[in-house]
Amino acid sequence: MTGFGRGTAVAGDRQVSVELRAVNHRFLEIKVRGAAAPALEDLCVARVRERLERGAVTVVVAVERGGGGGGPRVDGALARRVFADLAALAGELGLPPPTLADVVRVPGVITVDDGAAAELAGPLGAALAAALDELCRHREVEGQALAADLGARLAAVQALVAGLAADAAAAAPAIAARLGERLERVLAPGAVAPERLAQEVAILVERADVTEELVRARAHVDAMAAALAAPGPIGRRLDFLLQELGREINTTGAKSATAAISARVVQAKADLEKMREQVQNLE
């Protein structure tokens, strides 16, 4: 899911700003820039994990301060060496020269001492909380739209499963008629006793029976409907249920005894694939 959030907090002569950007990702991937101290970066990662379960999230931290000391420090000598090394490598590879942003991303170029890091932890946490609140509001709006779309597609799949049950119930006469027509084409009339024909039809009907598969499919559909109506993160649960529902639909297709069942299975697979694409982005 996508979203943006920004928050600021002031402590003494320092102002801490945090920007969050999130894009779709199946898992939770967090990148922190500008924290300048491992403890502050760990704080950012921990707070984001408390609120989010999915998404590629970039956290950008900026600290502005007055004339007092104790803030982030730039190691000029290290920055110059890094720039020179990167510029030389870029020249060898025929790439554009590095920028200041490339240099400051290197660990150690910008640092914060432990005391300053401890002082920044409070305002950083407050700014991050405000940014997360805004980000979550954006994601909630997107989630509501995705849930509505998934609900409509789920209703279509539910109708298809009901249609499959009706088709399966009507499959026995179709199997008997088809078998009888085939036998008439290759055998003389009356060559097969009615009892023998009924036995073969019963065997074929049993092999084509999809009652259990459709019972499980209906259970998965009901569970998905309940998940969509429930609060909180549901993406991973829906992902699992879709996988199980797809397995039952595939088995139904493999046992397909009529063209009507095959047609519904094809449509159900198409709908499930569209749902799977949406669920990958859902928190």
C-alpha positions, 0 to 999 in steps of 0.5 A, a space after each residue: 500500500 502507498 502513502 506519505 506522512 510528515 511530522 515535526 517535533 521541537 526540543 530545545 534548540 533542535 527541530 526534528 522532521 521525519 518524512 515517510 514514503 511507502 509503496 507496495 511490497 509483499 513484505 515490510 522493508 524499511 530504509 532509514 536515511 539521515 538518522 546519523 546514529 545506530 540507536 536512532 535508526 533502530 528507533 525508527 525501524 522499531 516504531 514503523 514495525 509497530 504500526 505497519 506489516 507490509 510495504 517498502 517504507 523509506 524514513 527520512 530524518 532531518 535535524 535542524 538546530 541553533 548555535 548550540 553544539 551536540 548535534 550531528 557532526 560531519 566528518 569532512 576528511 572522511 567525506 572528501 576521501 569518500 567523494 574522491 574514491 567514488 569519483 574515481 570509480 565513476 570515471 572508470 565505469 563511465 558513470 556520472 560523478 557522485 553527489 553530496 547525497 551519495 556521500 552523506 549516505 556512507 556510514 560515518 560521514 554524519 555522526 551523532 554522539 551518544 549523548 546527543 542521540 539520547 536527547 534526540 530520541 524523544 523528539 524523533 519519536 514524536 515526529 515519527 508518530 505524527 508522520 506514521 499517523 498521517 501515513 496510516 490515514 492515507 493507507 486507510 483510505 486506499 485500503 477501503 477502496 481496495 476492500 470494496 473492490 475485493 468485496 465485489 470480486 469475492 461476490 462474483 466468485 461466490 456466485 461462480 462457486 454456487 453455479 459450480 455446485 448446481 452444475 456438479 449436481 446436474 453432471 450425472 445425467 450428462 455423463 450417462 448420456 455422453 457414455 451411452 452415445 459413445 458406446 452406440 458409436 462403437 458397439 451394436 445396439 444392446 451390446 452392453 447390458 443396462 446394469 453394466 452401463 449403470 455401473 460404469 456411469 456410477 464409477 465416472 460420476 464418483 470420479 467427477 464428484 467435487 462435493 468436498 472441494 466445493 464445500 471447502 471452497 464455500 468455507 474459504 469464501 465465507 472466511 474471506 468475507 469475514 476477514 474483509 469486514 474485520 478491523 486490523 491488518 488482513 492482507 496475509 490472511 487473505 493471501 492464504 485464503 486465496 491460495 487455498 481457494 485457488 487449490 480447490 478451484 483447480 481440483 474442481 477443474 481437474 475433475 471437470 465432467 462437463 463443459 459448463 463446469 470447465 467454463 465456470 472454473 476458467 472464470 473463477 481462476 481469472 477472478 482469483 488472479 485479479 484478487 491475488 494482485 490486489 491482496 499483495 498490496 493490502 495491509 
